[in-house]
Amino acid sequence: MCRNIVPLNNLEPAATDDECHDAALQFVRKISGTTAPSRANQAVFDRAVEEIARATRELVDGLTTSAPRKDRELEATKRRARSAERYEAIRVYQQEKRAARSAT
């Protein structure tokens, strides 16, 4: 899954329309392979974002669960911790790679 798209279901407070739109925009960018479509593709790009945002809103509103709602701040803290771990692992790998090149 795209790391920029976060789960929107079962949050407290509930997901906003802006969050659904942002997720749709990230999805369309990923699928189309561009962050800024050309003028020729702008209309179809925008239409796709709006349709996916609408479908996302319907999905999030229609889902049911017996699980307790997730705290937004706690979930954000978890995401930041996972990201920090990932970037630290990348940094260590690159450092080891540079050291190995220097040794040869």
Residue pairs with C-beta under 8 A, 6 or more apart in sequence:
2 26
2 27
2 30
3 83
4 26
5 23
5 26
5 27
6 23
6 75
6 79
7 75
8 15
8 19
8 20
8 23
8 56
8 60
9 15
9 60
9 63
9 65
10 63
10 65
10 67
10 69
10 70
11 69
11 70
11 72
11 75
12 69
12 70
12 71
12 72
13 72
14 60
15 60
17 53
17 57
20 53
20 56
20 57
20 60
21 49
21 53
23 53
23 56
24 48
24 49
24 50
24 52
24 53
24 56
25 49
25 53
27 52
28 45
28 48
28 49
28 52
29 35
32 41
32 45
32 48
34 41
37 44
37 45
